[in-house]
Amino acid sequence: MNKSRPVFTALFAALTATLLVAATGSAPSSAQNSSTAYFGQTVTLAELSGEIGRYQWPSGPPVRVSRPFNPPSSPWGSGHRGVDLDIPTGSEVYSMQAGTVFFVGTIAGTPAISIKHSALIRTTYTPVKSDLTVGSPVSAGQKIGILQAGHPGLHFGAKIDDRHYINPLLLILGPVRLLPTS
């Protein structure tokens, strides 16, 4: 297998001029007039300009993406509302950016932690066991927990406005700019 394929997959997943988000409510006001072929809403990069490309990998160094983001076509539809990273059980998981612990507990029997990074962005990590408590401040790169068994690697997701799922790789990689070959 070509070793550059996982990196290409991650870059391709982040290569968009807009973010398609799985919406369970209305989109931000500037996206109200956007139309998409499915239930997603379009959010421009300008709306997220202060967030894009400023986050760190939750795994420490970059790792292989084992399952990419795939927004559902409806709020209850099938899809993948985050990205899976190929890291082993027992690995430390780090906060992608400074913020405040929003949730620690279990979701459908799976340990999880969510960090509110700004008024706009919240990230969630599963299956991660954490000793932190709700309301605790965290810094960028701070250990937030340990990856548990029960899932193939680390699942991490991101939401804007606590309703719209976005591809979390965009927070790390930022917009991709293709350059000419000559």
C-alpha positions, 0 to 999 in steps of 0.5 A, a space after each residue: 500500500 502506498 504510504 502517502 495514501 493516508 495523508 492524501 486521504 486526510 488532505 482530500 477530506 479537508 479540501 473544500 471551499 465550504 464546509 458541509 455540515 449535517 444540520 439538526 437545526 438551521 444554519 448560521 444566518 449567512 448560510 440560510 440562502 445556500 442550497 445543497 443536494 442533501 440535508 447538509 447546510 453550507 457554511 463558508 470558511 469565512 465564518 470559521 476563519 478564526 478556527 480553521 487550521 489552528 488546532 492540533 492533532 488529538 493523537 500528538 503527531 499526525 497519524 493515519 485516518 482509518 475512517 473519514 468524515 461522512 455527513 449523514 443526509 438527514 439528522 438521524 441518517 447513517 453517516 460518520 459524524 467525525 473521523 477515526 484515527 489509527 492509534 492503539 488502545 492505551 494511548 494518551 489523547 490531547 486537547 486539540 485547542 484550549 477550552 473548557 470541559 463541556 461533558 465527561 461521561 458515557 454515551 451509549 455505554 462508551 466513555 467520552 469527553 467533549 471540549 468547548 473551545 470557543 462560542 462556535 466550536 466543540 470537539 468530542 473524543 471517544 472512547 476516551 476515559 478522563 479524570 477531568 471534570 465539567 468546567 475544568 479549563 484545558 490548554 492546547 495539547 494537554 492530556 485529556 484522557 486515555 483511549 479505551 478498547 471498544 472502537 478501532 482507534 480514536 473517534 473525534 468529531 467537531 460541531 459548530 453551534 452545538 448542532 452542526 457537524 463539521 469535518 474536524 480535519 479542517 480545524 487541523 489542516 486548514 483550507 488546502 491550496 493546490 499549487 501549479 506543478 511548474 
